[in-house]
Amino acid sequence: MAVDFERENAQQRRTNRQTYVFNAAYGLVAGTAFALAMWGRDAVALSQAHAFFPWQKLILGVVLCGLVGVICGLVTARRDGGCLTVGIWVAGAAGLGWITVGLPLQIMPIISENLEPELAGLLNYSVGQEFVVRFWIAFGWTAVFMAICGLLQQTLVDSSIAGINAFAKTLPLSIAVILMAIGGVLLDGLVNEPFREAIHSLAAPIDFILEHQGESISREDAREYRTTAFRSVQELVSEERSLIVRQYDESFGRVDVLIQFETGWVQCTTVYRQPTFCKIAEREAY
């Protein structure tokens, strides 16, 4: 009897451990999928556009969102679903909502200034009403997908545990990946896209200026490639450059981009993804 009791206890401990592991994995893949969808394409695009620190948001996003997912998975482990489980996942959506907006607008300016001291005094990322509005939009969208993940958690985790091979164990978790990836893609336009497109809008005029250095540029080409925006700083344009958003208005319609060329800093104003004017960047105390 004692041997059977010990065997049952050992089996129960293994089952409990397996339950927690699979629930944590469920939350991890959900959070990670959201981060990869949110910042993966953004990181690749920024790296191709000579942006400052293009991969930092993706790396931090994966860590932070994965952590939120793991916490949700572990807290709801061994529960039978229902309102409590969904409520915990919706609470986790508040964390993802803040990360969606706070990572690019609050965390990244601090990290950028620490990684590149010359940026100190050049960045002006205001956090006002527009931040609050975007947080609630992000929270609303992520809450929908997180609630669905909470509803499906027990069923999908039980299916994974019962799987007879690696494919059968991972297939149910892919549903959470798909759900959260959709959420990440939908929220890309909230902050990432306006910043990314503002930086990308400067690529064509810079490349055109570099390709035609020493040549006279026709009025038609200047208008087509927006090179007139660089008229007062054209002599500073160089192949080596790094770009970062300096400041923005509440609607993100106007975004000012800093460019570090080899011989100086330039600030370019873009209005709805169109370069309008560039000047020597001045260091200000905000």
Secondary structure per residue as TSV (DSSP state, phi and psi in degrees):
chain	resnum	aa	ss	phi	psi
A	1	M	-	360.0	-43.1
A	2	A	H	-63.3	-39.1
A	3	V	H	-64.9	-43.3
A	4	D	H	-63.5	-38.5
A	5	F	H	-65.0	-43.8
A	6	E	H	-64.0	-39.2
A	7	R	H	-64.9	-41.1
A	8	E	H	-64.9	-41.0
A	9	N	H	-62.8	-42.4
A	10	A	H	-63.4	-41.6
A	11	Q	H	-64.6	-39.5
A	12	Q	H	-65.8	-39.3
A	13	R	H	-64.8	-40.2
A	14	R	H	-63.9	-41.2
A	15	T	H	-64.6	-44.5
A	16	N	H	-62.0	-43.5
A	17	R	H	-63.2	-42.9
A	18	Q	H	-64.0	-39.2
A	19	T	H	-61.7	-46.3
A	20	Y	H	-66.0	-39.2
A	21	V	H	-63.0	-46.0
A	22	F	H	-71.2	-35.0
A	23	N	H	-67.6	-39.4
A	24	A	H	-64.5	-40.3
A	25	A	H	-64.3	-38.4
A	26	Y	H	-60.5	-47.7
A	27	G	H	-65.8	-38.6
A	28	L	H	-62.7	-47.8
A	29	V	H	-68.1	-32.3
A	30	A	H	-65.5	-49.5
A	31	G	H	-66.2	-41.1
A	32	T	H	-65.7	-40.6
A	33	A	H	-61.7	-40.2
A	34	F	H	-60.8	-46.4
A	35	A	H	-65.8	-42.9
A	36	L	H	-64.0	-40.1
A	37	A	H	-69.7	-35.0
A	38	M	H	-72.3	-45.8
A	39	W	H	-119.2	-2.4
A	40	G	H	-66.2	-56.8
A	41	R	H	-63.0	-36.4
A	42	D	H	-61.5	-43.3
A	43	A	H	-64.2	-42.7
A	44	V	H	-63.7	-45.5
A	45	A	H	-63.8	-41.9
A	46	L	H	-67.6	-36.1
A	47	S	H	-64.9	-32.3
A	48	Q	H	-78.7	-16.5
A	49	A	T	-101.5	14.9
A	50	H	T	64.1	32.0
A	51	A	B	-76.9	152.5
A	52	F	S	-64.8	134.3
A	53	F	S	45.0	60.6
A	54	P	T	-69.3	-22.7
A	55	W	T	-97.7	-8.5
A	56	Q	H	-64.1	-42.8
A	57	K	H	-61.6	-41.1
A	58	L	H	-63.5	-46.5
A	59	I	H	-63.2	-49.1
A	60	L	H	-65.8	-38.3
A	61	G	H	-61.9	-43.3
A	62	V	H	-61.5	-44.8
A	63	V	H	-64.0	-49.9
A	64	L	H	-69.3	-46.4
A	65	C	H	-69.2	-37.6
A	66	G	H	-62.2	-38.2
A	67	L	H	-65.1	-43.6
A	68	V	H	-59.8	-43.4
A	69	G	H	-63.5	-43.5
A	70	V	H	-61.4	-43.3
A	71	I	H	-61.0	-45.0
A	72	C	H	-61.9	-43.1
A	73	G	H	-64.7	-41.7
A	74	L	H	-72.8	-41.0
A	75	V	H	-64.0	-33.8
A	76	T	T	-95.0	3.3
A	77	A	T	-62.1	144.3
A	78	R	T	65.4	18.6
A	79	R	-	-102.3	160.5
A	80	D	-	-96.2	26.6
A	81	G	-	78.0	-152.7
A	82	G	S	88.8	-167.4
A	83	C	H	-63.1	-37.4
A	84	L	H	-65.0	-45.4
A	85	T	H	-62.1	-46.6
A	86	V	H	-62.0	-41.2
A	87	G	H	-61.3	-39.5
A	88	I	H	-66.3	-41.3
A	89	W	H	-67.4	-36.8
A	90	V	H	-66.1	-36.9
A	91	A	H	-61.6	-39.4
A	92	G	H	-62.9	-29.6
A	93	A	H	-63.0	-30.4
A	94	A	H	-63.2	-39.3
A	95	G	H	-64.4	-44.6
A	96	L	H	-65.5	-36.3
A	97	G	H	-62.7	-42.5
A	98	W	H	-67.3	-41.7
A	99	I	H	-60.6	-41.2
A	100	T	H	-56.0	-41.3
A	101	V	H	-97.7	-41.0
A	102	G	H	-71.7	-31.4
A	103	L	I	-62.5	-51.3
A	104	P	I	-74.9	-30.5
A	105	L	I	-97.2	-20.9
A	106	Q	I	-118.8	-46.3
A	107	I	I	-78.8	-47.3
A	108	M	H	-62.3	-38.4
A	109	P	H	-58.9	-39.1
A	110	I	H	-66.8	-45.7
A	111	I	H	-63.7	-43.1
A	112	S	H	-61.6	-42.7
A	113	E	H	-67.9	-29.8
A	114	N	H	-76.2	-36.0
A	115	L	H	-77.7	-31.1
A	116	E	-	-130.1	91.7
A	117	P	G	-56.2	-25.8
A	118	E	G	-66.3	-15.8
A	119	L	G	-78.7	-13.2
A	120	A	T	-59.3	128.3
A	121	G	T	84.0	0.0
A	122	L	T	-106.0	-22.8
A	123	L	-	-96.5	139.4
A	124	N	-	-136.8	81.1
A	125	Y	-	-96.9	96.0
A	126	S	-	-75.2	146.1
A	127	V	-	-123.2	95.5
A	128	G	S	-127.9	-143.1
A	129	Q	H	-61.5	-34.9
A	130	E	H	-63.7	-31.2
A	131	F	H	-66.0	-45.4
A	132	V	H	-62.6	-43.9
A	133	V	H	-61.3	-45.5
A	134	R	H	-67.9	-33.5
A	135	F	H	-61.6	-46.0
A	136	W	H	-66.8	-34.4
A	137	I	H	-64.5	-46.9
A	138	A	H	-62.2	-43.3
A	139	F	H	-62.8	-42.7
A	140	G	H	-60.1	-45.7
A	141	W	H	-68.4	-47.3
A	142	T	H	-66.6	-31.2
A	143	A	H	-61.1	-37.8
A	144	V	H	-61.6	-49.9
A	145	F	H	-73.6	-34.9
A	146	M	H	-68.0	-37.7
A	147	A	H	-62.7	-41.3
A	148	I	H	-63.9	-41.9
A	149	C	H	-60.3	-40.1
A	150	G	H	-64.3	-41.2
A	151	L	H	-64.1	-37.2
A	152	L	H	-90.0	-8.8
A	153	Q	H	-54.2	-56.0
A	154	Q	H	-60.8	-43.3
A	155	T	H	-63.4	-46.7
A	156	L	H	-69.7	-40.0
A	157	V	H	-66.4	-42.8
A	158	D	H	-61.2	-37.9
A	159	S	H	-66.2	-38.5
A	160	S	H	-66.3	-43.7
A	161	I	H	-62.1	-37.1
A	162	A	H	-80.9	-6.7
A	163	G	-	-61.7	142.4
A	164	I	S	-90.1	-13.1
A	165	N	S	-146.6	178.2
A	166	A	H	-61.9	-39.9
A	167	F	H	-63.5	-45.3
A	168	A	H	-66.0	-29.0
A	169	K	H	-78.0	-32.0
A	170	T	H	-91.9	-23.4
A	171	L	T	-58.0	-46.7
A	172	P	T	-60.8	-33.0
A	173	L	H	-68.4	-22.5
A	174	S	H	-66.0	-22.0
A	175	I	H	-64.7	-41.8
A	176	A	H	-64.6	-37.0
A	177	V	H	-61.1	-47.0
A	178	I	H	-63.3	-45.5
A	179	L	H	-59.5	-50.6
A	180	M	H	-73.5	-29.3
A	181	A	H	-65.5	-38.4
A	182	I	H	-60.9	-44.2
A	183	G	H	-59.3	-43.0
A	184	G	H	-63.8	-41.5
A	185	V	H	-64.5	-41.8
A	186	L	H	-64.5	-31.3
A	187	L	T	-91.6	0.4
A	188	D	T	-58.7	-35.3
A	189	G	T	-76.7	-4.8
A	190	L	T	-70.8	-46.2
A	191	V	T	-132.2	-44.8
A	192	N	H	-59.6	-50.8
A	193	E	H	-61.7	-46.8
A	194	P	H	-60.1	-40.1
A	195	F	H	-68.3	-44.8
A	196	R	H	-63.5	-44.1
A	197	E	H	-69.4	-33.8
A	198	A	H	-62.5	-43.6
A	199	I	H	-66.1	-43.2
A	200	H	H	-65.7	-30.1
A	201	S	T	-64.9	-18.1
A	202	L	T	-89.9	-7.9
A	203	A	H	-67.2	-46.2
A	204	A	H	-62.2	-49.9
A	205	P	H	-63.6	-38.1
A	206	I	H	-65.5	-46.5
A	207	D	H	-62.1	-39.7
A	208	F	H	-66.6	-42.1
A	209	I	H	-61.7	-43.4
A	210	L	H	-65.2	-37.0
A	211	E	H	-72.7	-22.0
A	212	H	T	-122.1	31.5
A	213	Q	T	-62.4	133.7
A	214	G	T	84.0	-4.1
A	215	E	S	-105.6	155.6
A	216	S	-	-83.4	134.5
A	217	I	-	-102.2	127.9
A	218	S	-	-66.6	159.3
A	219	R	H	-63.1	-36.2
A	220	E	H	-66.3	-44.3
A	221	D	H	-66.5	-39.7
A	222	A	H	-61.5	-39.8
A	223	R	H	-71.3	-40.8
A	224	E	H	-67.0	-42.5
A	225	Y	H	-97.3	4.0
A	226	R	T	59.4	32.4
A	227	T	G	-73.2	-18.1
A	228	T	G	-61.7	-24.3
A	229	A	G	-62.7	-26.3
A	230	F	G	-99.1	12.0
A	231	R	G	-55.2	-42.4
A	232	S	G	-84.1	-9.2
A	233	V	G	-129.0	17.1
A	234	Q	G	-60.1	-31.4
A	235	E	G	-69.5	-15.7
A	236	L	G	-87.3	-16.1
A	237	V	-	-63.6	128.4
A	238	S	-	-140.6	161.3
A	239	E	S	-62.6	-42.7
A	240	E	S	-77.6	120.8
A	241	R	E	-159.1	155.7
A	242	S	E	-138.7	138.0
A	243	L	E	-122.2	147.5
A	244	I	E	-155.7	146.1
A	245	V	E	-68.0	132.3
A	246	R	E	-95.3	-48.3
A	247	Q	E	-159.0	173.5
A	248	Y	E	-159.7	162.6
A	249	D	-	-94.4	179.5
A	250	E	T	-63.7	-33.7
A	251	S	T	-88.9	-5.6
A	252	F	S	65.0	15.3
A	253	G	S	-71.6	-38.5
A	254	R	E	-106.4	123.5
A	255	V	E	-130.5	123.6
A	256	D	E	-94.3	131.6
A	257	V	E	-116.1	132.1
A	258	L	E	-90.7	139.0
A	259	I	E	-126.0	123.9
A	260	Q	E	-96.4	103.7
A	261	F	E	-90.3	175.0
A	262	E	T	-60.9	-32.9
A	263	T	T	-114.1	10.3
A	264	G	E	166.0	172.4
A	265	W	E	-101.9	138.0
A	266	V	E	-126.9	141.8
A	267	Q	E	-112.2	125.0
A	268	C	E	-116.1	132.2
A	269	T	E	-94.7	128.3
A	270	T	E	-115.9	139.1
A	271	V	E	-121.4	113.7
A	272	Y	T	49.3	51.8
A	273	R	T	69.3	22.5
A	274	Q	E	-123.9	123.7
A	275	P	E	-64.4	134.5
A	276	T	E	-119.8	-37.3
A	277	F	E	-160.5	138.8
A	278	C	E	-126.9	146.7
A	279	K	E	-149.7	169.5
A	280	I	E	-64.4	130.4
A	281	A	-	-75.7	135.5
A	282	E	-	-112.6	138.6
A	283	R	-	-80.3	126.3
A	284	E	-	-124.8	154.9
A	285	A	-	-97.8	107.4
A	286	Y	-	-90.0	360.0
